[in-house]
């Protein structure tokens, strides 16, 4: 019985080690993507199109479920970016905000 338990523990440790290695590889991919201006812009556009900063409520169950699925993908990518390269996320948001028209400009020309 002890051998069975020991074998299960070995399998569990191997699986955990493999999952951590995969997570480290995913982090490298995200870091490479977020290292360039184009990669940050693409990532921002993808996350924004997934609607992670907006409500998914539509009043219709099917479209609401669709929106929640899309949002789930965006949150997955967002979480990965925040885990792998949070400073690049801050830079991405600064760049995205710099590209928007300035709403505080009071001059009428």
SEGU-646539 format. One record per residue (C-alpha): residue number from 0; x, y, z; residue in one letter. Coordinates in Angstrom, 2 decimals, always signed. Last residue first. Layout:
(pt NUM; (X; Y; Z); "A")
...
This chain:
(pt 108; (-10.87; +75.90; -32.94); "X")
(pt 107; (-12.39; +75.19; -29.60); "X")
(pt 106; (-9.79; +74.89; -26.88); "X")
(pt 105; (-10.79; +72.91; -23.83); "X")
(pt 104; (-8.32; +70.05; -24.27); "X")
(pt 103; (-9.07; +67.63; -21.45); "X")
(pt 102; (-10.37; +64.87; -23.71); "X")
(pt 101; (-6.93; +64.33; -25.30); "X")
(pt 100; (-7.36; +62.05; -28.28); "X")
(pt 99; (-6.18; +58.51; -27.58); "X")
(pt 98; (-2.75; +57.26; -28.61); "X")
(pt 97; (-1.15; +58.30; -25.33); "X")
(pt 96; (-3.66; +56.10; -23.49); "X")
(pt 95; (-2.57; +53.03; -25.44); "X")
(pt 94; (+1.11; +53.83; -24.88); "X")
(pt 93; (+0.59; +54.30; -21.16); "X")
(pt 92; (-1.43; +51.06; -21.04); "X")
(pt 91; (+1.32; +49.12; -22.80); "X")
(pt 90; (+3.99; +50.58; -20.50); "X")
(pt 89; (+2.02; +49.45; -17.46); "X")
(pt 88; (+1.61; +46.00; -19.01); "X")
(pt 87; (+5.35; +45.92; -19.76); "X")
(pt 86; (+6.01; +46.49; -16.06); "X")
(pt 85; (+3.72; +43.57; -15.18); "X")
(pt 84; (+5.74; +41.12; -17.27); "X")
(pt 83; (+5.07; +37.43; -16.68); "X")
(pt 82; (+2.32; +37.40; -14.04); "X")
(pt 81; (+0.46; +40.50; -15.23); "X")
(pt 80; (+0.78; +39.35; -18.83); "X")
(pt 79; (-0.53; +35.90; -17.95); "X")
(pt 78; (-3.44; +37.34; -15.97); "X")
(pt 77; (-4.39; +39.59; -18.91); "X")
(pt 76; (-4.25; +36.62; -21.31); "X")
(pt 75; (-6.59; +34.59; -19.10); "X")
(pt 74; (-8.79; +37.63; -18.50); "X")
(pt 73; (-9.16; +38.10; -22.25); "X")
(pt 72; (-10.10; +34.45; -22.74); "X")
(pt 71; (-12.69; +34.71; -19.96); "X")
(pt 70; (-14.08; +37.90; -21.51); "X")
(pt 69; (-14.77; +36.05; -24.76); "X")
(pt 68; (-16.56; +33.32; -22.84); "X")
(pt 67; (-18.50; +35.89; -20.81); "X")
(pt 66; (-19.57; +37.64; -24.02); "X")
(pt 65; (-20.85; +34.36; -25.46); "X")
(pt 64; (-22.74; +33.62; -22.25); "X")
(pt 63; (-24.31; +37.09; -22.34); "X")
(pt 62; (-25.22; +36.60; -25.99); "X")
(pt 61; (-27.00; +33.38; -25.08); "X")
(pt 60; (-28.66; +34.62; -21.89); "X")
(pt 59; (-30.04; +37.85; -23.36); "X")
(pt 58; (-30.26; +40.92; -21.14); "X")
(pt 57; (-26.93; +42.10; -22.50); "X")
(pt 56; (-24.64; +41.86; -19.47); "X")
(pt 55; (-20.97; +41.47; -20.36); "X")
(pt 54; (-19.91; +44.57; -18.47); "X")
(pt 53; (-16.74; +46.28; -19.64); "X")
(pt 52; (-13.03; +46.26; -18.80); "X")
(pt 51; (-12.40; +42.65; -19.83); "X")
(pt 50; (-14.22; +43.18; -23.12); "X")
(pt 49; (-12.37; +40.63; -25.24); "X")
(pt 48; (-11.70; +43.36; -27.81); "X")
(pt 47; (-9.73; +45.26; -25.16); "X")
(pt 46; (-7.52; +42.25; -24.45); "X")
(pt 45; (-6.83; +41.74; -28.15); "X")
(pt 44; (-6.20; +45.43; -28.85); "X")
(pt 43; (-3.85; +45.66; -25.87); "X")
(pt 42; (-1.97; +42.54; -26.95); "X")
(pt 41; (-1.58; +43.85; -30.50); "X")
(pt 40; (-0.34; +47.24; -29.24); "X")
(pt 39; (+2.10; +45.56; -26.84); "X")
(pt 38; (+3.42; +43.30; -29.58); "X")
(pt 37; (+3.78; +46.20; -32.01); "X")
(pt 36; (+5.75; +48.26; -29.49); "X")
(pt 35; (+8.02; +45.30; -28.73); "X")
(pt 34; (+8.97; +43.51; -25.50); "X")
(pt 33; (+5.35; +42.51; -24.78); "X")
(pt 32; (+5.47; +39.62; -27.24); "X")
(pt 31; (+8.83; +38.39; -25.97); "X")
(pt 30; (+7.64; +38.58; -22.36); "X")
(pt 29; (+4.43; +36.75; -23.28); "X")
(pt 28; (+6.33; +33.92; -24.97); "X")
(pt 27; (+8.78; +33.68; -22.06); "X")
(pt 26; (+5.87; +33.52; -19.60); "X")
(pt 25; (+4.31; +30.67; -21.57); "X")
(pt 24; (+7.59; +28.75; -21.28); "X")
(pt 23; (+7.66; +29.34; -17.50); "X")
(pt 22; (+4.05; +28.13; -17.26); "X")
(pt 21; (+4.97; +24.98; -19.19); "X")
(pt 20; (+7.86; +24.30; -16.79); "X")
(pt 19; (+5.55; +24.84; -13.81); "X")
(pt 18; (+3.02; +22.39; -15.27); "X")
(pt 17; (+5.75; +19.80; -15.89); "X")
(pt 16; (+6.96; +20.09; -12.28); "X")
(pt 15; (+3.40; +19.71; -10.98); "X")
(pt 14; (+2.87; +16.64; -13.15); "X")
(pt 13; (+6.13; +15.10; -11.98); "X")
(pt 12; (+5.25; +15.80; -8.33); "X")
(pt 11; (+1.82; +14.13; -8.76); "X")
(pt 10; (+3.32; +11.09; -10.45); "X")
(pt 9; (+5.88; +10.75; -7.66); "X")
(pt 8; (+3.13; +11.11; -5.04); "X")
(pt 7; (+1.05; +8.43; -6.75); "X")
(pt 6; (+4.06; +6.07; -6.76); "X")
(pt 5; (+4.65; +6.68; -3.05); "X")
(pt 4; (+0.99; +5.94; -2.30); "X")
(pt 3; (+1.11; +2.70; -4.29); "X")
(pt 2; (+4.38; +1.69; -2.65); "X")
(pt 1; (+2.89; +2.34; +0.80); "X")
(pt 0; (+0.00; +0.00; +0.00); "X")
